[in-house]
Amino acid sequence: MKFKGRSIISIRDMDKASLLKIINTAEEVKKGKHKNCLKGKVISTLFFEPSTRTKFSFESATQYMGGEVIGFAGSEYTSVKKGESLADTIKTISGYCDVIVIRHPIEGAARLASEVTSVPVINAGDGANQHPTQTFLDLFTINELVSDLSRIKVGFLGDLKYGRTVHSLAYALALFKTPLCFISPKLLRMPVDLLDEISEMGSKTKEYEELEELEEKLDILYVTRIQKERFGDLQEYERVAGCYRLTPQIVHTLGENIKIMHPLPRVNEIAPDVDTMENAIYFEQAHNGIPVRQGILGLITGTIA
């Protein structure tokens, strides 16, 4: 896959070689290579939906590499408030920058954006659909721990129905045939079609409703919050809110070597006293967003080969 000038919309647009290229480029960046490779480039961050880590890490990544950032967080001060269509917003802003980074609550918004402009578009999350750059930094974080992604076992805990980070990462790990376990309430199970697809790709999968039911030791437990904003029915949310809470005692039962990841933000699914355990790597995971996104921006602008 050639990255220069290419939009990053879905993990499904990637193959195993492309993911390894991103991981290797991020490793180079983290070691201090490719400094100031974005000098003279302008990156536009269009966040129609709230974000902390993704927005700030894209902006930090750009500025650390010598680039400039324009954009907004919330569309209330833009012409969207006047009724401007997403397509027209993208067409206009594409004349002001070299790359557009977009987060939008509607699934497919990033794909639409990429179809109406020749400027590369990076999907920073579209509804419950995809969040590819989160997947890249998740893979990068795991790869720093192990040398072979096919030789580990990864579990996903929490909201597996609406969790776009889970959908993207599970699909990516399936490209490496990583064994996967899914732990969730019945109401928030992985979508059946995605689960079937992952199995067909060669990953062994198992589903559970409780952590206590696990039949195998995990190397990674990827925890997600129950996403209140994705529920159309508040009563359904209240039925599952707080159904899982990871404490130091529970972590100990999972094994001394297990690593706990979380895309953040968390609500109450991980107790704060887990943070000081060596098992907890979710803040390190979040900080890895900078070298990973620096690498992606360098690749698609062509300043990194």
KETIRO-430350 format. One record per residue (C-alpha): x, y negated, z negated. Coordinates in Angstrom, 1 decimal. Each point is the difference from the previous one (the first is absolute). Example, Ala and Ser with C-alpha at 12.3 -4.5 7.8 and 13.67 -1.06 7.14 Angstrom:
REM residues 2
+--------+--------+--------+
:      X :      Y :      Z :
+--------+--------+--------+
:   12.3 :    4.5 :   -7.8 :
:    1.4 :   -3.4 :    0.7 :
+--------+--------+--------+
***
This chain:
REM residues 305
+--------+--------+--------+
:      X :      Y :      Z :
+--------+--------+--------+
:    0.0 :    0.0 :    0.0 :
:    1.3 :   -3.4 :    0.9 :
:   -0.7 :   -2.5 :   -2.7 :
:    0.8 :   -3.4 :    1.7 :
:   -3.1 :   -1.9 :    0.8 :
:   -2.2 :    2.8 :   -1.3 :
:   -2.9 :   -0.4 :   -2.5 :
:   -0.1 :    2.1 :   -3.2 :
:   -3.7 :    0.8 :   -0.4 :
:   -0.4 :    3.6 :   -1.2 :
:    2.1 :    2.8 :   -1.3 :
:   -1.6 :    2.0 :    2.7 :
:    2.0 :   -2.0 :    2.5 :
:    3.1 :    1.4 :   -1.5 :
:    1.9 :    3.3 :    0.4 :
:    2.5 :    1.6 :   -2.3 :
:    3.0 :   -1.6 :    1.8 :
:   -1.5 :   -3.5 :   -0.3 :
:   -0.5 :    0.4 :   -3.7 :
:    3.5 :    1.2 :   -0.5 :
:    1.3 :   -3.0 :    2.0 :
:   -1.9 :   -2.4 :   -2.3 :
:    1.3 :    1.8 :   -3.1 :
:    3.6 :   -0.1 :    1.3 :
:   -0.3 :   -3.7 :    1.0 :
:   -1.3 :   -0.9 :   -3.4 :
:    3.0 :    1.9 :   -1.6 :
:    2.4 :   -2.1 :    2.1 :
:   -1.8 :   -3.2 :   -1.0 :
:    0.1 :    0.9 :   -3.7 :
:    3.8 :    0.6 :    0.3 :
:    0.4 :   -3.6 :    1.3 :
:    0.0 :    0.5 :    3.8 :
:   -1.9 :   -2.2 :    2.5 :
:    0.2 :   -3.1 :   -2.0 :
:   -1.8 :   -3.1 :    1.4 :
:   -1.3 :    2.1 :    2.9 :
:   -3.3 :   -2.0 :   -0.1 :
:    1.7 :   -3.4 :    0.4 :
:   -2.1 :   -2.1 :    2.4 :
:   -3.0 :    2.3 :   -0.3 :
:   -3.4 :   -1.1 :   -1.4 :
:   -2.2 :    2.6 :   -1.7 :
:   -3.7 :   -0.8 :   -0.5 :
:   -1.8 :    1.7 :   -3.0 :
:   -3.8 :    0.0 :    0.4 :
:   -1.5 :    1.4 :   -3.1 :
:   -3.8 :    0.0 :    0.1 :
:    0.0 :    2.3 :   -3.0 :
:    1.8 :   -0.4 :   -3.4 :
:    3.6 :    1.3 :   -0.3 :
:    2.9 :   -0.5 :   -2.2 :
:    2.8 :    2.6 :    0.8 :
:   -0.6 :    0.3 :    3.8 :
:   -0.3 :   -3.8 :    0.6 :
:    2.9 :   -1.0 :   -2.2 :
:    2.3 :    2.8 :    1.2 :
:   -0.6 :   -0.9 :    3.6 :
:    0.7 :   -3.6 :   -0.7 :
:    3.1 :    0.8 :   -2.1 :
:    1.2 :    2.4 :    2.6 :
:   -0.2 :   -2.7 :    2.7 :
:    1.7 :   -2.7 :   -2.1 :
:    2.8 :    2.2 :   -1.2 :
:    0.8 :    0.8 :    3.6 :
:    0.0 :   -3.6 :    1.0 :
:   -3.4 :   -0.3 :    1.6 :
:   -2.9 :   -2.4 :   -0.7 :
:   -3.6 :    0.8 :   -1.2 :
:   -3.3 :   -1.6 :    0.8 :
:   -3.5 :    1.3 :   -0.8 :
:   -2.8 :    0.1 :   -2.5 :
:   -1.4 :    2.0 :   -2.9 :
:   -3.8 :   -0.2 :    0.3 :
:   -1.7 :   -1.5 :    3.1 :
:   -2.0 :   -2.7 :   -1.8 :
:    2.3 :   -2.7 :    1.2 :
:    0.2 :    1.1 :    3.6 :
:   -2.3 :   -0.3 :    3.0 :
:   -1.4 :    3.4 :   -0.9 :
:   -2.1 :   -1.9 :   -2.4 :
:   -1.5 :   -1.9 :    3.0 :
:   -0.9 :    3.2 :    1.7 :
:    3.1 :    0.7 :    2.1 :
:    0.3 :    3.6 :    1.1 :
:    2.9 :    2.2 :   -1.1 :
:    1.1 :    0.3 :    3.6 :
:    0.2 :   -3.7 :    0.5 :
:    1.9 :   -0.5 :   -3.3 :
:    2.6 :    2.6 :    1.1 :
:    0.3 :   -1.5 :    3.5 :
:    0.6 :   -3.4 :   -1.5 :
:    2.5 :    1.0 :   -2.7 :
:    1.9 :    2.2 :    2.4 :
:    1.3 :   -3.1 :    1.7 :
:    1.6 :   -1.1 :   -3.3 :
:    2.0 :    3.1 :   -0.9 :
:    2.0 :    3.0 :    1.0 :
:   -1.9 :    2.6 :   -2.1 :
:   -3.4 :    0.1 :   -1.6 :
:   -0.6 :    1.9 :   -3.3 :
:   -3.7 :    0.4 :   -0.7 :
:   -2.1 :    1.4 :   -2.9 :
:   -3.7 :    0.1 :    0.6 :
:   -2.9 :    1.7 :   -1.8 :
:   -1.5 :    1.4 :    3.2 :
:    1.3 :    3.3 :    1.4 :
:    1.4 :   -0.5 :    3.5 :
:    0.7 :   -3.7 :   -0.4 :
:    3.8 :    0.5 :    0.4 :
:   -0.5 :    2.1 :    3.1 :
:   -2.3 :   -2.7 :    1.5 :
:    2.7 :   -2.7 :   -0.9 :
:    2.6 :    2.0 :    1.9 :
:   -2.2 :    0.3 :    3.1 :
:   -0.5 :   -3.8 :    0.4 :
:    3.6 :   -1.1 :   -0.3 :
:    3.4 :    0.8 :    1.4 :
:    1.6 :   -0.8 :   -3.3 :
:    0.8 :    3.1 :   -2.1 :
:   -2.6 :    0.6 :   -2.8 :
:    0.7 :    1.8 :   -3.3 :
:   -3.0 :    1.4 :   -1.8 :
:    0.3 :   -0.9 :   -3.7 :
:   -3.2 :    1.9 :   -0.8 :
:   -3.4 :    0.1 :    1.7 :
:   -2.8 :    1.0 :   -2.3 :
:    0.2 :    3.6 :   -1.2 :
:    1.7 :    1.0 :    3.3 :
:    3.8 :   -0.4 :    0.3 :
:    2.9 :   -1.6 :   -1.8 :
:    3.0 :    1.2 :    2.0 :
:    2.8 :   -2.2 :   -1.6 :
:   -1.0 :    1.3 :   -3.5 :
:    0.5 :    3.5 :    1.4 :
:    3.4 :   -1.0 :    1.3 :
:    1.1 :   -1.2 :   -3.4 :
:   -1.5 :    3.0 :   -1.7 :
:    1.9 :    2.3 :    2.3 :
:    3.2 :   -2.0 :   -0.5 :
:   -0.4 :    0.2 :   -3.8 :
:   -0.6 :    3.8 :    0.1 :
:    2.9 :    0.4 :    2.4 :
:    2.3 :   -1.7 :   -2.5 :
:   -0.8 :    2.8 :   -2.4 :
:    0.2 :    3.0 :    2.3 :
:    1.9 :    0.8 :    3.2 :
:   -2.8 :    2.1 :    1.6 :
:   -3.6 :   -1.1 :    0.0 :
:   -1.2 :    3.5 :    0.9 :
:    1.5 :    1.5 :   -3.2 :
:   -2.1 :   -1.9 :   -2.6 :
:   -3.5 :    0.2 :   -1.3 :
:   -2.1 :   -3.2 :   -0.2 :
:   -3.2 :   -0.5 :   -1.8 :
:   -2.5 :   -2.8 :    0.4 :
:   -2.2 :   -1.0 :   -2.9 :
:   -3.0 :   -2.4 :   -0.1 :
:   -2.0 :   -1.6 :    2.8 :
:    0.8 :    2.2 :    3.0 :
:   -3.2 :   -1.0 :    2.0 :
:    0.6 :   -3.7 :    0.4 :
:    3.8 :   -0.1 :   -0.7 :
:    1.6 :   -1.2 :    3.2 :
:    3.5 :    0.5 :   -1.5 :
:   -0.9 :    3.7 :   -0.7 :
:   -1.3 :    0.6 :    3.5 :
:    3.0 :   -1.5 :    1.7 :
:    2.6 :    1.7 :   -2.3 :
:   -1.6 :    3.4 :    0.1 :
:   -0.1 :   -0.1 :    3.8 :
:    3.7 :   -1.1 :    0.1 :
:    1.1 :    2.7 :   -2.4 :
:   -1.9 :    2.6 :    2.2 :
:    2.3 :   -0.9 :    2.8 :
:    2.8 :    1.5 :   -2.2 :
:   -2.3 :    2.9 :   -1.1 :
:    0.2 :   -1.0 :   -3.6 :
:   -2.3 :    2.0 :   -2.3 :
:   -2.7 :   -2.3 :   -1.4 :
:   -2.4 :    0.2 :   -3.0 :
:   -3.1 :   -2.3 :   -0.3 :
:   -1.5 :   -0.7 :   -3.5 :
:   -3.2 :   -2.0 :   -0.1 :
:   -3.7 :    0.0 :   -1.0 :
:   -2.3 :    1.6 :    2.6 :
:   -1.3 :   -3.5 :    0.8 :
:    3.5 :   -1.2 :    1.0 :
:    1.4 :    3.1 :    1.8 :
:    2.2 :   -0.4 :    3.1 :
:   -2.0 :   -0.3 :    3.2 :
:   -0.6 :    3.5 :    1.3 :
:    1.1 :   -0.8 :    3.5 :
:    3.3 :   -1.4 :   -1.2 :
:    0.5 :    2.9 :   -2.3 :
:   -0.6 :    2.4 :    2.9 :
:    2.4 :   -1.9 :    2.2 :
:    2.8 :    0.0 :   -2.6 :
:   -0.4 :    3.7 :   -0.4 :
:    0.1 :    0.6 :    3.8 :
:    3.2 :   -2.0 :    0.1 :
:    1.7 :    2.6 :   -2.2 :
:   -0.3 :   -1.4 :   -3.6 :
:   -1.3 :    2.4 :   -2.6 :
:   -2.8 :   -1.8 :   -1.9 :
:   -1.9 :    0.6 :   -3.2 :
:   -2.8 :   -2.0 :   -1.7 :
:   -0.7 :   -0.3 :   -3.7 :
:   -2.3 :   -2.1 :   -2.2 :
:    2.3 :   -0.1 :   -3.1 :
:    3.7 :   -0.2 :   -0.5 :
:   -0.2 :    2.9 :   -2.4 :
:   -1.1 :    2.2 :    2.8 :
:    3.3 :   -0.4 :    1.9 :
:    1.5 :    3.4 :    0.8 :
:    3.5 :   -1.3 :    1.1 :
:    2.6 :   -2.4 :   -1.2 :
:    0.1 :   -3.3 :    1.9 :
:    3.0 :   -2.1 :    0.9 :
:   -2.0 :   -3.1 :    0.7 :
:   -3.4 :   -1.1 :   -1.4 :
:   -1.4 :   -2.9 :    2.0 :
:   -2.7 :   -1.7 :   -2.2 :
:   -2.6 :   -2.4 :    1.4 :
:   -2.6 :   -2.2 :   -1.7 :
:   -3.7 :    0.4 :    0.5 :
:   -0.7 :   -2.8 :    2.4 :
:   -3.1 :   -1.9 :   -1.2 :
:   -0.1 :   -2.2 :    3.1 :
:   -0.5 :    2.9 :    2.3 :
:   -3.2 :    1.2 :   -1.6 :
:   -3.3 :   -1.1 :    1.4 :
:   -1.8 :    1.4 :   -3.0 :
:    1.2 :   -1.3 :   -3.4 :
:   -1.6 :    3.0 :   -1.8 :
:    2.1 :    2.3 :    2.0 :
:    3.1 :   -1.9 :   -1.0 :
:   -0.9 :    0.1 :   -3.7 :
:   -0.4 :    3.8 :    0.3 :
:    3.7 :    0.5 :    0.9 :
:    1.7 :   -3.1 :   -1.6 :
:    2.6 :    1.0 :   -2.5 :
:   -0.3 :    3.7 :    0.8 :
:    3.8 :    0.4 :   -0.1 :
:    2.6 :   -1.7 :   -2.2 :
:    3.6 :    1.0 :    0.1 :
:    1.8 :   -0.1 :   -3.4 :
:    3.5 :    1.0 :   -1.1 :
:   -1.5 :    3.1 :   -1.5 :
:   -1.6 :    1.0 :    3.3 :
:    3.2 :   -0.8 :    1.9 :
:    2.0 :    2.4 :   -2.3 :
:   -2.4 :    2.8 :    0.8 :
:    0.6 :   -0.5 :    3.7 :
:    3.7 :    0.6 :   -0.3 :
:    3.1 :   -2.0 :   -1.0 :
:    1.1 :   -0.5 :    3.6 :
:   -3.3 :   -1.3 :    1.5 :
:    0.1 :   -3.5 :    1.4 :
:   -3.1 :   -2.2 :   -0.3 :
:   -0.8 :   -2.3 :    2.9 :
:   -2.8 :   -2.6 :    0.5 :
:   -0.7 :   -2.5 :    2.8 :
:   -1.2 :   -2.5 :   -2.6 :
:   -1.9 :   -1.9 :   -1.3 :
:   -0.9 :    2.3 :   -2.8 :
:   -3.0 :   -0.5 :   -2.3 :
:   -0.1 :    2.6 :   -2.8 :
:    1.0 :    3.2 :    1.8 :
:    3.6 :   -0.2 :   -1.3 :
:    0.6 :   -1.0 :   -3.6 :
:    2.6 :   -2.8 :   -0.3 :
:    2.3 :    2.1 :   -2.3 :
:    0.6 :    2.3 :    3.0 :
:    2.0 :   -2.9 :    1.6 :
:    3.0 :    0.6 :   -2.2 :
:    0.3 :    3.7 :    0.9 :
:    2.6 :    1.1 :    2.5 :
:   -2.8 :    1.7 :    1.9 :
:   -1.7 :   -3.3 :    0.9 :
:    1.4 :   -1.4 :    3.2 :
:   -3.0 :   -2.1 :    1.2 :
:    1.6 :   -3.4 :   -0.5 :
:    3.2 :    1.2 :    1.8 :
:   -2.4 :    1.2 :    2.7 :
:   -1.6 :   -3.5 :    0.2 :
:    3.5 :   -1.7 :    0.2 :
:    1.0 :    2.4 :    2.9 :
:   -2.6 :   -1.9 :    2.0 :
:    2.6 :   -2.7 :    0.7 :
:    2.7 :    2.1 :    1.8 :
:   -2.6 :    2.1 :    1.8 :
:   -1.9 :   -3.0 :    1.3 :
:    3.3 :   -1.8 :    0.9 :
:    0.9 :    3.1 :    2.0 :
:   -3.4 :    0.1 :    1.8 :
:    0.1 :   -3.7 :    0.8 :
:    3.5 :    0.4 :    1.4 :
:   -1.0 :    2.9 :    2.1 :
:   -3.1 :   -1.5 :    1.6 :
:    1.7 :   -3.4 :    0.7 :
:    2.9 :    1.9 :    1.6 :
:    2.6 :   -1.6 :   -2.4 :
:    0.7 :    3.5 :   -1.3 :
:    0.6 :    2.8 :    2.6 :
+--------+--------+--------+
***
